[in-house]
């Protein structure tokens, strides 16, 4: 793209930062003046609960972006924030500003694809160019293909191809600051502060009490902390009571940190011999993998199984199923690790990755409930909800996805608890009614002796529920349920 435009508009979406922002870099390189805007999209916001941590995270991040733009562009600089339906609001804003081009980063989610197509049409009608490009992954869409020219559907070959292709070009940062002189002052009617939550019909949440730092500054704070312990990541990441993960997932979701910066750090440290960095880099590659699955197999984003044969599975239905789903949602299944994980999600919007697998397996293979129920619940409650990763994780657990867990491999929630929370520290934090039980009994209270339960103040059925299913019985039913898939494959 060589055209030089008198003025352009950068439309931020899932790239809420200025540094190393590909769309902003290209706009600054090709426009004499550049405005920066974000649309609080009512097509999304109107569907959310009025207290939503993600909305508060976005608003707090926008305030930081506004401050940063003012620092770079002067007092009249700043972020233009609009509240409306993006497909109409953004083209209207572009016309008001009199720009000749709009720049944005790719988004392959189904809603975003439809929205962007409509925006492109409206802009074209007004004679305004619309340029989009890669930003939130290292390799996107069809940049990595199998030797037969098809998209990857198995992770390990994808990872090997990723590692073979990656180099300094793909990991480089886009140097935005050196072109900051092209940032435009805002017209007077757009010199408005970033709206508060109440301005857009939302309520404050417990985000600040949870000490989840927003914006690029928050991301860099978390990254600096994680890099001090990255070498132990491989040994600590599976234990929810330990400080093992990076806690950067929400920042990756909203682009308050650059994936290139994270992959660059991980790759360099891996090459220097850090096993923890190698494991973390593999997790970042999984993120790319699921993103390209969504882009190349869009039926997964429409509620269909990646392996379509799995849509023939008959999931449990009826009032009893809904009661069990409600127990799962509330953390009242009688399986302490599952309940602790669900309560963590409900209270904080975060769930440890190992526990995401445990509770997903429990929903699909112990309760026999449709994985889409869990996917939807996570989509509503996870701070870091990302369609491609969430869908990929749920289809992995239900065995319906690409490179998924085999259907006959079923997590035992008690043995998972004994292995990854051996002393019950995580359980005690989120299921305090079991706190006085011994390290042995806390994983399966129904197996404890009556005297121990009484001494711990635990009364099954009153202070804590008995198991809503028998894992051994549920396992056999699951193998029968999945037999329909086995027959189709035969």
C-alpha positions as CSV (number, residue, x, y, z in Angstrom):
1,X,0.0,0.0,0.0
2,X,1.9,3.1,-1.3
3,X,-1.0,5.6,-1.4
4,X,-0.4,8.7,0.8
5,X,-3.7,10.0,2.3
6,X,-4.2,13.5,3.7
7,X,-5.9,12.0,6.7
8,X,-6.8,8.6,8.1
9,X,-8.6,7.0,11.0
10,X,-7.4,4.0,13.1
11,X,-10.3,1.9,14.4
12,X,-9.1,0.1,17.5
13,X,-10.9,-3.2,18.3
14,X,-8.9,-6.0,19.9
15,X,-5.7,-4.0,19.9
16,X,-6.0,-1.6,22.7
17,X,-2.5,-0.2,22.8
18,X,-0.4,2.3,20.9
19,X,3.0,0.6,21.0
20,X,3.6,-2.1,18.5
21,X,0.2,-1.6,16.9
22,X,0.3,-2.7,13.3
23,X,-2.8,-0.8,12.2
24,X,-1.6,2.4,13.8
25,X,1.9,2.0,12.4
26,X,0.6,1.6,8.8
27,X,-1.8,4.6,9.2
28,X,1.0,6.8,10.5
29,X,3.2,5.8,7.6
30,X,0.6,6.4,4.9
31,X,-1.4,9.4,6.2
32,X,-0.3,13.0,7.0
33,X,-2.7,13.1,9.9
34,X,-4.2,10.2,11.9
35,X,-7.1,10.1,14.3
36,X,-7.6,7.2,16.7
37,X,-11.0,5.9,17.7
38,X,-12.8,3.1,19.6
39,X,-16.5,2.3,19.3
40,X,-18.2,0.9,22.4
41,X,-20.3,-1.4,20.2
42,X,-23.9,-1.6,21.3
43,X,-24.4,-4.7,19.2
44,X,-22.2,-6.5,21.7
45,X,-22.7,-4.4,24.9
46,X,-26.5,-4.6,24.8
47,X,-26.3,-8.4,25.2
48,X,-24.2,-8.3,28.3
49,X,-25.1,-8.2,32.0
50,X,-25.0,-4.6,33.4
51,X,-22.0,-5.5,35.7
52,X,-19.4,-7.0,33.4
53,X,-15.7,-7.0,34.3
54,X,-14.7,-7.0,30.6
55,X,-16.5,-3.8,29.9
56,X,-14.8,-2.2,33.0
57,X,-11.4,-3.5,31.8
58,X,-12.0,-2.0,28.4
59,X,-13.1,1.4,29.8
60,X,-10.1,1.6,32.1
61,X,-7.8,0.6,29.3
62,X,-9.3,3.3,27.1
63,X,-8.6,5.9,29.7
64,X,-5.0,4.9,29.7
65,X,-4.9,5.1,25.9
66,X,-6.4,8.5,26.0
67,X,-3.7,9.7,28.4
68,X,-1.0,8.2,26.2
69,X,-2.3,9.9,23.1
70,X,-2.4,13.2,24.8
71,X,1.2,12.8,25.9
72,X,2.2,12.0,22.3
73,X,0.0,14.4,20.4
74,X,-0.5,17.3,22.8
75,X,-3.5,18.6,24.8
76,X,-5.8,18.4,21.8
77,X,-4.8,14.9,21.0
78,X,-6.6,12.0,22.5
79,X,-8.8,9.1,21.8
80,X,-12.2,9.5,20.1
81,X,-14.7,7.2,21.8
82,X,-18.1,6.6,20.4
83,X,-21.1,4.6,21.8
84,X,-23.3,3.0,19.2
85,X,-23.6,0.2,16.7
86,X,-20.2,0.0,15.1
87,X,-21.4,-0.8,11.6
88,X,-23.1,2.5,11.4
89,X,-21.2,4.6,14.0
90,X,-17.7,4.0,12.5
91,X,-18.6,5.0,8.9
92,X,-20.4,8.0,10.2
93,X,-17.4,9.1,12.2
94,X,-15.1,8.6,9.3
95,X,-17.3,10.9,7.2
96,X,-17.5,13.5,10.0
97,X,-13.7,13.5,10.3
98,X,-13.3,13.8,6.5
99,X,-10.7,11.0,6.3
100,X,-9.8,9.2,3.1
101,X,-8.9,5.8,4.7
102,X,-9.7,3.7,7.8
103,X,-7.2,1.3,9.2
104,X,-8.0,-1.7,11.5
105,X,-6.7,-5.1,12.5
106,X,-8.2,-8.4,11.4
107,X,-10.8,-10.2,13.5
108,X,-12.1,-13.5,12.2
109,X,-15.0,-14.0,14.6
110,X,-18.3,-14.4,12.8
111,X,-19.9,-11.2,14.2
112,X,-16.7,-9.3,13.4
113,X,-16.7,-10.6,9.8
114,X,-20.3,-9.5,9.2
115,X,-19.7,-6.2,10.9
116,X,-16.6,-5.4,8.9
117,X,-18.2,-6.3,5.6
118,X,-21.0,-3.8,6.3
119,X,-18.5,-1.2,7.4
120,X,-16.5,-1.8,4.2
121,X,-19.6,-1.3,2.1
122,X,-20.6,1.9,3.9
123,X,-17.1,3.3,3.6
124,X,-16.9,2.4,-0.1
125,X,-20.2,4.2,-0.7
126,X,-18.5,7.3,0.8
127,X,-15.3,6.8,-1.2
128,X,-13.3,5.9,1.9
129,X,-10.7,3.1,1.7
130,X,-10.7,0.4,4.4
131,X,-7.4,-1.3,5.1
132,X,-7.1,-4.2,7.5
133,X,-4.2,-6.4,8.5
134,X,-2.7,-8.9,10.9
135,X,-2.0,-7.9,14.5
136,X,-3.3,-10.3,17.3
137,X,-1.5,-13.5,16.2
138,X,1.9,-14.3,14.8
139,X,0.6,-16.4,11.9
140,X,-3.0,-16.0,10.7
141,X,-5.5,-17.6,8.3
142,X,-3.6,-19.5,5.6
143,X,0.0,-18.3,6.4
144,X,0.8,-21.8,7.6
145,X,-0.4,-24.7,5.5
146,X,0.3,-28.4,5.3
147,X,2.5,-29.8,2.6
148,X,-0.7,-30.7,0.7
149,X,-1.8,-27.1,0.8
150,X,-4.6,-27.5,3.4
151,X,-5.1,-25.9,6.8
152,X,-3.7,-27.7,9.8
153,X,-6.0,-29.7,12.0
154,X,-3.4,-31.3,14.3
155,X,-1.4,-29.2,16.7
156,X,2.0,-30.8,16.7
157,X,2.6,-30.5,12.9
158,X,1.3,-27.0,13.1
159,X,3.6,-26.1,16.0
160,X,6.6,-27.6,14.1
161,X,5.7,-25.5,11.0
162,X,5.3,-22.5,13.2
163,X,8.7,-22.9,14.7
164,X,10.3,-23.5,11.3
165,X,8.9,-20.4,9.8
166,X,9.1,-17.9,12.7
167,X,12.0,-15.4,12.5
168,X,12.8,-11.8,13.5
169,X,10.5,-10.5,10.7
170,X,7.4,-12.1,12.2
171,X,8.4,-11.1,15.8
172,X,9.5,-7.5,15.2
173,X,7.7,-4.6,16.8
174,X,6.0,-1.9,14.7
175,X,7.8,1.3,15.7
176,X,4.8,3.7,16.3
177,X,6.5,6.4,18.4
178,X,8.9,7.6,15.7
179,X,5.9,8.6,13.5
180,X,3.8,10.1,16.4
181,X,4.1,13.6,14.8
182,X,1.3,12.4,12.4
183,X,-1.2,12.0,15.2
184,X,-4.0,14.6,14.6
185,X,-5.6,16.9,17.1
186,X,-9.2,16.1,17.7
187,X,-11.9,18.4,16.3
188,X,-13.6,20.3,19.1
189,X,-16.8,18.2,19.0
190,X,-14.8,15.1,19.7
191,X,-12.7,16.5,22.6
192,X,-14.7,14.4,25.1
193,X,-13.4,12.4,28.0
194,X,-13.6,8.6,27.8
195,X,-17.1,7.7,29.1
196,X,-17.5,6.2,32.6
197,X,-19.3,2.9,33.0
198,X,-22.5,4.7,34.1
199,X,-22.4,6.8,31.0
200,X,-22.9,3.7,28.9
201,X,-25.4,2.0,31.2
202,X,-23.0,-0.3,33.2
203,X,-22.2,-0.7,36.8
204,X,-18.8,-1.0,38.6
205,X,-17.6,-4.5,39.3
206,X,-15.0,-6.0,41.6
207,X,-12.3,-5.6,39.0
208,X,-10.2,-3.2,41.1
209,X,-10.7,-5.3,44.3
210,X,-9.4,-8.3,42.4
211,X,-6.3,-6.3,41.4
212,X,-6.6,-7.0,37.7
213,X,-4.4,-4.2,36.2
214,X,-5.9,-2.8,33.0
215,X,-4.3,-1.3,29.9
216,X,-0.8,-1.7,28.5
217,X,0.7,-0.5,31.7
218,X,-1.0,-3.3,33.6
219,X,0.1,-5.8,31.0
220,X,3.7,-4.8,31.3
221,X,3.5,-5.0,35.0
222,X,2.3,-8.6,34.8
223,X,4.8,-9.5,32.1
224,X,7.7,-8.2,34.2
225,X,6.6,-10.3,37.2
226,X,6.1,-13.4,35.0
227,X,9.5,-13.2,33.4
228,X,11.1,-13.4,36.8
229,X,9.6,-16.9,37.2
230,X,9.2,-18.1,33.6
231,X,11.9,-20.8,34.0
232,X,9.7,-22.7,36.4
233,X,6.5,-22.3,34.3
234,X,6.6,-25.9,33.1
235,X,6.7,-27.3,36.7
236,X,4.2,-24.9,38.2
237,X,1.6,-24.2,35.6
238,X,-0.7,-27.2,36.4
239,X,-1.2,-26.4,40.1
240,X,-3.9,-23.9,40.7
241,X,-2.8,-23.0,44.3
242,X,0.6,-21.9,42.9
243,X,1.6,-18.7,41.2
244,X,2.4,-20.3,37.9
245,X,0.6,-18.8,34.9
246,X,1.4,-15.4,33.4
247,X,-2.1,-14.0,34.0
248,X,-1.8,-12.2,30.7
249,X,-4.7,-13.9,28.9
250,X,-7.1,-11.0,29.3
251,X,-4.5,-8.6,28.0
252,X,-3.9,-10.8,25.0
253,X,-7.7,-10.9,24.4
254,X,-8.0,-7.2,24.3
255,X,-4.6,-6.5,22.8
256,X,-3.3,-4.4,25.6
257,X,-0.1,-6.4,25.1
258,X,1.4,-7.3,21.8
259,X,1.6,-11.0,21.0
260,X,4.8,-10.3,19.1
261,X,6.4,-9.0,22.4
262,X,5.4,-12.1,24.3
263,X,6.4,-14.5,21.5
264,X,9.7,-12.7,21.1
265,X,10.5,-13.0,24.8
266,X,9.5,-16.7,24.9
267,X,11.4,-17.6,21.7
268,X,14.6,-15.9,22.8
269,X,14.5,-17.4,26.3
270,X,13.7,-20.9,24.8
271,X,16.8,-20.5,22.5
272,X,18.8,-19.7,25.6
273,X,17.8,-23.0,27.2
274,X,14.8,-22.1,29.3
275,X,12.4,-25.1,29.4
276,X,9.7,-22.9,31.0
277,X,9.9,-20.5,28.2
278,X,9.6,-23.3,25.7
279,X,6.4,-24.6,27.4
280,X,4.9,-21.0,27.5
281,X,5.8,-20.5,23.8
282,X,3.9,-23.7,23.0
283,X,0.8,-22.3,24.8
284,X,1.1,-19.1,22.7
285,X,1.3,-21.3,19.6
286,X,-1.9,-23.1,20.7
287,X,-3.6,-19.7,20.6
288,X,-2.5,-19.1,17.0
289,X,-3.6,-22.7,16.2
290,X,-7.1,-22.2,17.4
291,X,-7.3,-18.8,15.7
292,X,-6.5,-20.3,12.3
293,X,-9.0,-23.1,13.0
294,X,-11.7,-20.6,13.4
295,X,-10.6,-18.7,10.3
296,X,-10.4,-21.8,8.1
297,X,-13.2,-23.9,9.5
298,X,-15.9,-21.3,10.3
299,X,-18.5,-23.9,11.1
300,X,-16.9,-24.2,14.5
301,X,-17.9,-20.6,15.3
302,X,-21.5,-21.4,14.3
303,X,-22.0,-24.0,17.1
304,X,-21.0,-27.1,15.0
305,X,-18.5,-29.7,16.0
306,X,-15.2,-29.6,14.2
307,X,-15.7,-33.3,13.6
308,X,-19.2,-33.3,12.3
309,X,-19.8,-36.9,13.3
310,X,-19.9,-35.8,16.9
311,X,-23.0,-33.7,16.3
312,X,-24.8,-37.1,16.3
313,X,-24.2,-37.5,20.0
314,X,-27.4,-37.6,22.1
315,X,-26.7,-35.4,25.1
316,X,-28.8,-35.6,28.3
317,X,-31.9,-33.5,28.3
318,X,-34.9,-32.7,30.5
319,X,-35.4,-31.1,33.9
320,X,-32.8,-33.2,35.7
321,X,-30.2,-32.1,33.2
322,X,-31.0,-28.5,33.8
323,X,-30.8,-29.0,37.5
324,X,-27.3,-30.6,37.1
325,X,-26.2,-27.8,34.8
326,X,-27.3,-25.3,37.4
327,X,-25.3,-27.2,40.1
328,X,-22.3,-27.1,37.8
329,X,-22.6,-23.4,37.2
330,X,-23.0,-22.6,40.9
331,X,-20.1,-24.9,42.1
332,X,-22.5,-27.3,43.9
333,X,-21.7,-30.6,42.2
334,X,-20.3,-32.3,45.3
335,X,-16.9,-32.7,43.6
336,X,-14.7,-30.2,45.5
337,X,-12.2,-29.4,42.8
338,X,-14.9,-28.8,40.2
339,X,-16.8,-26.7,42.6
340,X,-13.8,-24.6,43.6
341,X,-13.0,-24.0,39.9
342,X,-16.5,-22.8,39.1
343,X,-16.6,-20.6,42.1
344,X,-13.3,-19.1,41.1
345,X,-14.8,-18.3,37.7
346,X,-18.0,-16.8,39.2
347,X,-16.2,-14.7,41.8
348,X,-13.2,-13.5,39.7
349,X,-13.9,-14.1,36.0
350,X,-10.7,-16.2,35.8
351,X,-10.2,-19.9,35.8
352,X,-6.9,-21.8,35.9
353,X,-6.2,-23.6,32.6
354,X,-5.9,-27.0,34.1
355,X,-9.2,-26.5,35.8
356,X,-10.9,-25.4,32.6
357,X,-10.1,-28.9,31.3
358,X,-11.3,-30.6,34.4
359,X,-14.7,-28.8,34.6
360,X,-15.3,-29.1,30.9
361,X,-14.7,-32.9,31.0
362,X,-17.0,-33.1,34.0
363,X,-19.8,-31.3,32.2
364,X,-19.6,-33.4,29.0
365,X,-18.5,-36.8,30.3
366,X,-19.7,-37.0,33.9
367,X,-23.0,-35.0,33.5
368,X,-23.5,-35.9,29.8
369,X,-24.4,-32.3,28.9
370,X,-23.8,-30.6,25.6
371,X,-20.4,-28.9,25.5
372,X,-22.1,-25.8,24.0
373,X,-23.8,-25.2,27.3
374,X,-20.4,-24.8,28.9
375,X,-19.0,-22.9,26.1
376,X,-21.8,-20.3,26.4
377,X,-21.4,-20.1,30.2
378,X,-17.7,-19.5,29.8
379,X,-18.3,-16.9,27.1
380,X,-20.5,-14.9,29.6
381,X,-18.2,-15.2,32.6
382,X,-14.6,-15.4,31.5
383,X,-12.6,-12.1,31.5
384,X,-10.4,-13.4,28.8
385,X,-13.2,-14.9,26.6
386,X,-11.9,-15.4,23.1
387,X,-14.2,-17.3,20.7
388,X,-11.5,-19.3,19.0
389,X,-9.7,-20.4,22.2
390,X,-12.9,-21.0,24.1
391,X,-14.4,-23.1,21.3
392,X,-11.2,-24.9,20.8
393,X,-10.9,-25.8,24.5
394,X,-14.5,-27.0,24.8
395,X,-14.3,-29.1,21.7
396,X,-11.0,-30.5,22.9
397,X,-12.6,-31.6,26.2
398,X,-15.7,-33.0,24.5
399,X,-13.5,-34.8,21.9
400,X,-15.4,-33.2,19.0
401,X,-12.6,-30.8,18.1
402,X,-9.4,-30.9,16.0
403,X,-6.6,-32.8,17.8
404,X,-8.9,-33.3,20.7
405,X,-8.7,-35.6,23.7
406,X,-9.9,-39.1,22.7
407,X,-13.5,-39.7,23.7
408,X,-12.5,-42.6,25.9
409,X,-10.1,-40.5,28.0
410,X,-12.2,-39.1,30.8
411,X,-10.8,-37.0,33.6
412,X,-11.4,-38.4,37.1
413,X,-12.3,-35.3,39.2
414,X,-11.0,-36.9,42.4
415,X,-7.6,-38.1,41.0
416,X,-7.2,-34.7,39.3
417,X,-7.8,-33.0,42.6
418,X,-5.3,-35.3,44.5
419,X,-2.7,-34.8,41.8
420,X,-2.9,-31.0,41.2
421,X,-4.2,-29.7,44.6
422,X,-2.8,-32.4,46.9
423,X,-3.0,-30.4,50.1
424,X,-6.4,-28.9,49.2
425,X,-5.1,-25.3,49.4
426,X,-7.1,-24.2,46.3
427,X,-10.2,-26.0,47.4
428,X,-10.1,-24.5,50.8
429,X,-9.9,-21.0,49.3
430,X,-13.0,-21.3,47.2
431,X,-15.0,-24.0,49.1
432,X,-14.4,-22.8,52.6
433,X,-17.1,-25.0,54.1
434,X,-14.7,-27.9,53.6
435,X,-11.7,-26.1,55.0
436,X,-11.4,-28.2,58.2
437,X,-11.3,-31.5,56.4
438,X,-8.0,-33.4,56.2
439,X,-5.8,-33.2,53.1
440,X,-7.0,-36.7,52.2
441,X,-10.8,-36.2,52.9
442,X,-11.1,-32.9,51.2
443,X,-10.9,-34.4,47.7
444,X,-13.9,-36.7,48.2
445,X,-15.8,-35.7,51.4
446,X,-18.5,-38.5,50.8
447,X,-15.8,-41.1,51.6
448,X,-14.8,-39.5,54.9
449,X,-15.9,-41.1,58.1
450,X,-18.9,-39.6,60.0
451,X,-16.7,-38.5,62.9
452,X,-14.3,-36.6,60.7
453,X,-17.2,-34.9,58.9
454,X,-18.8,-33.9,62.2
455,X,-15.5,-32.6,63.6
456,X,-15.0,-30.5,60.4
457,X,-18.6,-29.1,60.6
458,X,-19.5,-30.8,57.3
459,X,-23.0,-32.2,56.8
460,X,-23.5,-33.7,53.4
461,X,-26.7,-32.5,51.9
462,X,-26.8,-29.4,54.1
463,X,-23.5,-27.6,54.4
464,X,-22.1,-29.3,51.2
465,X,-23.8,-31.4,48.6
466,X,-23.1,-35.1,48.0
467,X,-21.9,-35.9,44.5
468,X,-24.6,-35.3,41.9
469,X,-23.3,-38.3,39.8
470,X,-21.2,-41.3,40.5
471,X,-18.1,-40.9,38.3
472,X,-17.6,-44.6,37.6
473,X,-21.2,-45.0,36.5
474,X,-21.1,-41.7,34.5
475,X,-17.9,-42.9,32.7
476,X,-19.7,-46.1,31.4
477,X,-22.6,-44.0,30.2
478,X,-20.3,-41.7,28.4
479,X,-18.6,-44.6,26.6
480,X,-22.1,-45.8,25.5
481,X,-23.0,-42.2,24.4
482,X,-19.9,-41.9,22.3
483,X,-20.4,-45.3,20.7
484,X,-22.4,-43.6,17.9
485,X,-19.2,-41.9,16.9
486,X,-17.2,-45.1,17.0
487,X,-19.8,-46.8,14.8
488,X,-19.6,-44.0,12.2
489,X,-15.8,-44.2,12.2
490,X,-15.9,-48.0,11.7
